[in-house]
Amino acid sequence: MIRNVTNVLSTVWKEPSNRGERGRRILMAIGWQAYKRIVGLPIVLTLDNGLLFYADPRAGNSTSAIYTRIYESKYIQFVRRHCVSGGAIIDVGAHTGIYTLLLAELFRGGLCFEPAPDTFSILVKNLALNHLERFEAIPQAASAKCGRGTLVAHQDFSGTAMLAVESRVAMHCWEVEVTTLDSTLEKIPIEVTFLKIDTEGNEANILVGANDTLSRSTRALVLFENQDSSREECIDQLCKLRFRCFGVNDRGEPGQGRSFIERAYNILACGPAHPLYNHLS
């Protein structure tokens, strides 16, 4: 218990976007922990860009709008500065939609993939709450091939639900439809300018199924969660498409050293026609 409290306080204090309001955020975090245990009803919060966020105490991801002024601010701020605007966002592993909400003003529209039924229901609420009809919530998993798969999660409204590659014991198991980004986007005439992938280890398979999409999305930024098991395969796949991979330092600047990229929480890549491309080696 003491360790959890210490971790929460440390997270709130160290978050760069909380500068100037750390005390307020700490009080919000403490209040939220008490509220969800005593009352436990969803509340609606306002994000830094003015959009609304449906925070359900059952969803661990709800803390993203309470503990921090901007969730994953280093990456959100980088994308806000460097993403080519006017295209589409593809949010794979969208969970409750926090990434799409924080970046929505950059895009003409987009697709949000979330196969877990419980978190999908909150994603739908968040898009509707903000009248974001140009963004579509899709209750499918993305991977290298189309078909069916088993999604597993160890708790309700989990932020770590994943496609099972082998039989495993889990609190929840759902049979879900699996698609590829290429098959979904094949007949949709939109330019993808941002692809975000957070799928607990399935990132490389998703990139395999997005080969054609990324081949024609030469101005795109890609962001994927850095997983030891799939990092090298993801980087190799993107390099074959002439994308350049990099990390982001605490000043919001791109860095390409191998050890720096390996330590990054998220890894980014930019296509050969992106404005950053020629500034990266």
PLY file of the C-alpha trace (Angstrom):
ply
format ascii 1.0
element vertex 281
property float x
property float y
property float z
element edge 280
property int vertex1
property int vertex2
end_header
0.00 0.00 0.00
2.74 2.47 1.02
4.72 1.55 -2.10
1.69 2.20 -4.32
1.13 5.62 -2.74
4.80 6.46 -3.16
4.69 5.43 -6.82
1.62 7.57 -7.47
3.14 10.63 -5.79
6.40 10.13 -7.67
4.56 9.83 -11.00
2.57 13.00 -10.37
5.60 14.98 -9.19
7.92 13.95 -12.04
5.42 14.43 -14.86
6.67 17.45 -16.88
3.17 18.62 -17.84
2.30 19.01 -14.14
4.79 21.83 -13.58
3.02 24.70 -11.90
0.20 22.52 -10.59
1.89 19.57 -8.89
0.14 20.22 -5.58
-3.24 20.32 -7.29
-2.55 17.10 -9.18
-1.45 15.32 -6.00
-4.70 16.37 -4.31
-6.64 15.18 -7.36
-4.88 11.80 -7.25
-5.58 11.35 -3.54
-9.18 12.47 -4.01
-9.66 10.09 -6.93
-8.41 7.12 -4.94
-10.87 7.94 -2.16
-13.72 8.69 -4.58
-13.46 5.45 -6.53
-13.52 3.42 -3.31
-16.40 5.30 -1.69
-18.58 6.42 -4.61
-17.23 4.61 -7.66
-19.34 6.38 -10.31
-17.90 7.68 -13.60
-17.12 11.39 -13.89
-16.40 13.63 -16.88
-13.12 15.56 -16.93
-11.81 18.26 -19.25
-8.52 17.57 -21.04
-5.91 20.26 -21.71
-7.24 20.79 -25.25
-10.81 21.34 -24.04
-12.19 17.92 -25.00
-14.08 15.85 -22.46
-12.95 12.52 -21.01
-15.26 9.92 -19.47
-13.34 8.63 -16.45
-14.68 5.33 -15.16
-13.15 4.25 -11.82
-13.14 0.65 -13.05
-10.71 1.55 -15.85
-7.14 2.02 -14.72
-6.51 4.27 -17.73
-8.85 6.86 -16.19
-5.98 8.02 -14.01
-4.28 9.32 -17.16
-6.49 12.41 -17.06
-6.22 12.85 -13.29
-2.57 12.25 -12.41
-1.28 14.25 -15.39
-2.28 17.42 -17.19
-1.26 15.71 -20.45
-1.05 11.92 -20.62
2.38 10.75 -21.89
3.10 14.43 -22.43
6.56 13.94 -23.94
5.06 11.99 -26.83
1.77 13.87 -27.16
3.59 17.20 -27.33
6.08 15.84 -29.86
3.29 14.58 -32.11
1.43 17.88 -31.76
4.53 19.72 -32.98
5.64 17.38 -35.73
2.66 15.45 -37.11
1.54 16.54 -40.58
-1.96 17.86 -39.99
-5.04 17.19 -42.09
-4.61 13.44 -42.51
-5.91 10.51 -40.47
-4.94 8.90 -37.17
-4.97 5.13 -36.82
-5.04 4.29 -33.10
-4.42 0.56 -32.58
-5.00 -0.49 -29.01
-7.00 2.67 -28.43
-8.31 1.56 -25.02
-10.54 4.41 -23.80
-9.36 6.79 -26.55
-7.10 9.15 -24.60
-4.48 9.40 -27.39
-7.07 10.15 -30.06
-8.78 12.74 -27.85
-5.55 14.57 -27.04
-4.58 14.75 -30.72
-7.98 14.99 -32.42
-7.61 18.55 -33.71
-4.72 17.46 -35.96
-6.79 15.10 -38.09
-9.66 15.07 -40.52
-10.68 11.70 -39.06
-9.41 8.33 -38.03
-9.95 4.76 -36.89
-9.67 3.55 -33.29
-9.18 -0.20 -32.88
-10.14 -1.64 -29.48
-11.24 -5.30 -29.31
-11.92 -5.58 -25.54
-15.70 -5.12 -25.12
-15.52 -3.31 -21.77
-12.95 -0.69 -22.78
-14.53 -0.41 -26.24
-17.74 0.76 -24.57
-15.85 3.66 -22.92
-14.06 4.50 -26.16
-17.45 4.86 -27.86
-18.66 7.11 -25.01
-15.59 9.34 -25.28
-16.00 9.85 -29.03
-19.73 10.53 -28.66
-19.20 12.87 -25.71
-17.06 15.09 -27.95
-19.17 14.70 -31.11
-16.19 13.21 -32.92
-18.21 11.51 -35.64
-15.23 11.68 -38.00
-13.45 9.10 -35.82
-14.72 5.52 -35.97
-14.40 3.03 -33.10
-13.70 -0.48 -34.42
-14.21 -3.50 -32.09
-11.53 -5.59 -33.77
-7.94 -6.56 -33.08
-5.29 -5.81 -35.69
-2.52 -8.22 -36.61
-0.62 -9.74 -39.55
-3.56 -11.76 -40.92
-7.34 -11.56 -40.91
-9.30 -14.17 -38.98
-10.34 -14.88 -35.41
-8.31 -14.73 -32.23
-8.52 -14.91 -28.44
-8.09 -11.73 -26.45
-7.11 -12.17 -22.80
-7.11 -9.75 -19.87
-6.31 -10.24 -16.20
-8.83 -7.70 -14.88
-11.87 -5.69 -15.87
-11.24 -2.69 -18.16
-7.60 -3.71 -18.47
-5.06 -1.57 -20.24
-2.97 -4.67 -20.96
-5.40 -6.91 -22.83
-3.59 -8.85 -25.55
-4.07 -11.43 -28.26
-3.10 -14.82 -26.84
-0.39 -16.65 -28.75
-0.79 -19.71 -26.54
-3.24 -21.07 -23.98
-3.11 -19.09 -20.74
-5.20 -18.56 -17.62
-6.88 -15.15 -17.53
-9.83 -13.50 -15.85
-11.36 -12.64 -19.22
-11.10 -14.41 -22.57
-12.95 -13.11 -25.63
-13.07 -14.50 -29.12
-12.54 -11.47 -31.33
-12.38 -10.66 -35.02
-8.85 -9.97 -36.24
-8.13 -7.76 -39.23
-5.12 -6.11 -40.87
-4.72 -2.40 -41.40
-4.13 -3.02 -45.09
-7.44 -4.85 -45.55
-9.34 -2.24 -43.53
-7.83 0.75 -45.32
-7.62 -0.77 -48.79
-10.70 1.02 -50.11
-10.62 4.11 -47.86
-9.00 7.07 -49.65
-7.31 8.71 -46.67
-3.71 9.63 -45.99
-2.47 8.19 -42.71
-0.31 10.79 -40.99
-0.11 9.14 -37.55
-0.16 5.48 -36.57
-0.05 4.65 -32.87
0.31 1.01 -31.74
0.02 -0.13 -28.12
-0.88 -3.82 -28.10
1.28 -5.47 -25.43
3.72 -7.23 -27.75
1.76 -7.61 -30.99
3.25 -4.47 -32.54
5.43 -6.28 -35.10
2.51 -8.33 -36.43
0.45 -5.18 -36.86
3.25 -3.58 -38.88
3.36 -6.68 -41.11
-0.34 -6.20 -41.79
0.19 -2.48 -42.48
2.92 -2.82 -45.10
0.87 -1.42 -48.01
-0.67 1.29 -45.85
2.72 2.57 -44.68
4.23 2.25 -48.16
1.84 4.93 -49.38
1.88 6.96 -46.12
5.21 8.61 -46.75
4.49 11.64 -44.51
3.40 9.53 -41.53
4.68 9.41 -38.00
4.52 6.00 -36.30
4.61 5.51 -32.53
4.79 2.06 -30.98
5.33 0.78 -27.46
8.87 -0.45 -26.92
8.68 -4.17 -26.13
11.93 -6.16 -25.77
10.34 -9.13 -27.54
9.33 -7.22 -30.68
11.52 -4.10 -30.82
14.06 -5.31 -33.38
11.43 -6.78 -35.67
9.44 -3.53 -35.58
12.52 -1.45 -36.38
13.53 -3.80 -39.20
10.07 -3.68 -40.75
9.98 0.10 -40.68
13.50 0.40 -42.05
12.52 -1.77 -45.04
9.82 0.82 -45.78
12.49 3.57 -45.55
11.09 4.91 -42.27
13.66 6.23 -39.81
13.29 5.24 -36.15
14.13 7.40 -33.15
13.34 8.12 -29.52
12.44 11.40 -27.84
14.49 12.90 -25.01
13.17 14.89 -22.04
13.54 18.14 -24.02
11.23 16.76 -26.70
14.03 16.29 -29.23
14.53 13.20 -31.42
17.52 10.96 -30.67
18.79 7.97 -32.62
21.53 6.27 -30.64
20.91 2.54 -30.33
21.08 2.48 -26.54
18.87 5.57 -26.36
16.19 3.94 -28.52
16.36 0.72 -26.52
15.68 2.62 -23.28
12.77 4.61 -24.72
9.27 3.90 -23.42
7.86 4.48 -26.90
9.71 4.42 -30.22
8.79 6.68 -33.13
9.48 6.55 -36.85
8.90 8.99 -39.69
8.27 8.31 -43.37
10.62 9.43 -46.16
8.49 12.48 -47.07
8.03 13.67 -43.47
9.66 17.04 -42.67
11.84 15.44 -39.98
13.25 12.78 -42.26
16.28 14.66 -43.59
17.21 15.79 -40.08
17.67 12.17 -39.02
20.58 10.03 -40.13
0 1
1 2
2 3
3 4
4 5
5 6
6 7
7 8
8 9
9 10
10 11
11 12
12 13
13 14
14 15
15 16
16 17
17 18
18 19
19 20
20 21
21 22
22 23
23 24
24 25
25 26
26 27
27 28
28 29
29 30
30 31
31 32
32 33
33 34
34 35
35 36
36 37
37 38
38 39
39 40
40 41
41 42
42 43
43 44
44 45
45 46
46 47
47 48
48 49
49 50
50 51
51 52
52 53
53 54
54 55
55 56
56 57
57 58
58 59
59 60
60 61
61 62
62 63
63 64
64 65
65 66
66 67
67 68
68 69
69 70
70 71
71 72
72 73
73 74
74 75
75 76
76 77
77 78
78 79
79 80
80 81
81 82
82 83
83 84
84 85
85 86
86 87
87 88
88 89
89 90
90 91
91 92
92 93
93 94
94 95
95 96
96 97
97 98
98 99
99 100
100 101
101 102
102 103
103 104
104 105
105 106
106 107
107 108
108 109
109 110
110 111
111 112
112 113
113 114
114 115
115 116
116 117
117 118
118 119
119 120
120 121
121 122
122 123
123 124
124 125
125 126
126 127
127 128
128 129
129 130
130 131
131 132
132 133
133 134
134 135
135 136
136 137
137 138
138 139
139 140
140 141
141 142
142 143
143 144
144 145
145 146
146 147
147 148
148 149
149 150
150 151
151 152
152 153
153 154
154 155
155 156
156 157
157 158
158 159
159 160
160 161
161 162
162 163
163 164
164 165
165 166
166 167
167 168
168 169
169 170
170 171
171 172
172 173
173 174
174 175
175 176
176 177
177 178
178 179
179 180
180 181
181 182
182 183
183 184
184 185
185 186
186 187
187 188
188 189
189 190
190 191
191 192
192 193
193 194
194 195
195 196
196 197
197 198
198 199
199 200
200 201
201 202
202 203
203 204
204 205
205 206
206 207
207 208
208 209
209 210
210 211
211 212
212 213
213 214
214 215
215 216
216 217
217 218
218 219
219 220
220 221
221 222
222 223
223 224
224 225
225 226
226 227
227 228
228 229
229 230
230 231
231 232
232 233
233 234
234 235
235 236
236 237
237 238
238 239
239 240
240 241
241 242
242 243
243 244
244 245
245 246
246 247
247 248
248 249
249 250
250 251
251 252
252 253
253 254
254 255
255 256
256 257
257 258
258 259
259 260
260 261
261 262
262 263
263 264
264 265
265 266
266 267
267 268
268 269
269 270
270 271
271 272
272 273
273 274
274 275
275 276
276 277
277 278
278 279
279 280
